[in-house]
Amino acid sequence: EDRLYLHFANASGGEAYEVSVTFSQPLLGFNRSRDLSKLRLFQHLTYMAPHKAFMIYLDDVSRFLKTLKETTIRITIEYQDAEKKAFKKEITHNLAIYQDLPIILKP
């Protein structure tokens, strides 16, 4: 079974401060044992260096998709730059695209 990861990164060349990420629904990972949207990483990250990235394992694709209330998830990212200018970005992602991807079987 293919695994699903959440890649959380500061892809800009600048520093990010007071970073928070909210999700429109819980991200139940590890076979529904934990709501990963509640990780402290997403609640309040004081500083995130340029190009810093976190790769968070959610679950096997099919098992994770069964935990969702709906396949579309909205993600809101809020942060400040070094001059304390506030930014807010909203992303809508339809996770249904993963339902019909071919699975790569490993020997």
C-alpha positions in Angstrom: 0.0 0.0 0.0 1.3 3.5 -0.8 1.9 5.8 2.1 0.6 9.4 2.3 2.7 12.1 3.8 2.1 15.8 4.6 5.0 18.0 3.5 5.1 21.2 5.5 7.8 23.6 4.3 8.9 27.2 4.2 9.6 27.3 0.5 10.4 31.0 0.4 13.8 32.5 0.9 12.6 34.4 3.9 12.2 33.6 7.6 8.6 33.0 8.9 7.5 33.9 12.4 4.4 33.0 14.4 3.4 30.3 12.0 0.0 28.5 12.4 -1.8 26.1 10.2 -5.4 25.1 10.5 -7.3 22.3 8.7 -11.0 22.2 7.8 -11.2 18.7 9.3 -9.2 16.4 11.5 -6.2 14.6 10.0 -6.6 11.2 11.6 -3.3 9.4 11.1 -1.6 6.2 12.3 -4.6 4.0 11.8 -7.0 6.7 13.2 -5.1 6.8 16.5 -4.0 10.4 16.4 -5.4 13.7 15.1 -2.2 15.1 13.4 -3.9 18.5 12.8 -3.4 19.1 16.5 0.3 18.7 16.5 2.1 21.7 18.2 3.9 22.2 15.0 0.7 23.5 13.4 -0.6 25.4 16.4 2.1 27.9 17.0 5.6 27.7 15.4 7.6 30.7 16.7 10.2 30.5 13.9 10.6 28.6 10.7 13.9 29.0 8.8 13.9 29.5 5.0 13.6 26.2 3.2 12.9 24.3 6.4 10.7 21.3 5.8 8.9 18.7 7.8 7.6 15.4 6.3 4.8 13.9 8.4 3.6 10.4 7.7 -0.2 10.3 7.8 -1.1 6.7 7.0 -1.6 4.4 4.1 -3.5 6.2 1.3 -6.7 4.1 1.3 -6.9 3.9 5.1 -6.4 7.7 5.5 -9.0 8.5 2.9 -11.6 6.5 4.9 -11.0 8.8 7.9 -12.1 12.0 6.0 -15.5 13.5 6.3 -15.1 14.8 2.8 -12.2 14.5 0.3 -11.8 18.2 0.0 -9.7 19.8 2.7 -9.0 23.5 3.3 -5.7 24.5 4.8 -5.1 28.0 6.2 -1.5 29.1 6.9 -0.8 32.3 8.8 2.6 33.8 9.5 4.6 37.0 9.8 7.8 38.1 8.1 10.8 39.6 9.8 9.2 43.1 9.7 6.1 41.6 11.4 3.9 42.0 8.3 1.1 39.4 8.5 0.3 36.9 5.7 -2.5 34.5 5.3 -2.7 31.8 2.6 -5.6 29.4 2.0 -5.2 26.2 0.0 -8.0 23.9 -1.0 -6.8 20.4 -1.9 -9.0 17.6 -3.2 -7.6 14.4 -1.8 -9.8 12.3 -4.1 -7.1 12.4 -6.7 -5.3 9.8 -4.6 -8.1 7.3 -4.9 -7.5 6.3 -8.5 -3.7 6.5 -8.6 -2.1 3.1 -9.4 -0.4 1.5 -6.4 3.2 0.6 -6.8 3.8 -2.9 -5.4 7.1 -3.4 -3.8 8.8 -6.8 -4.0 
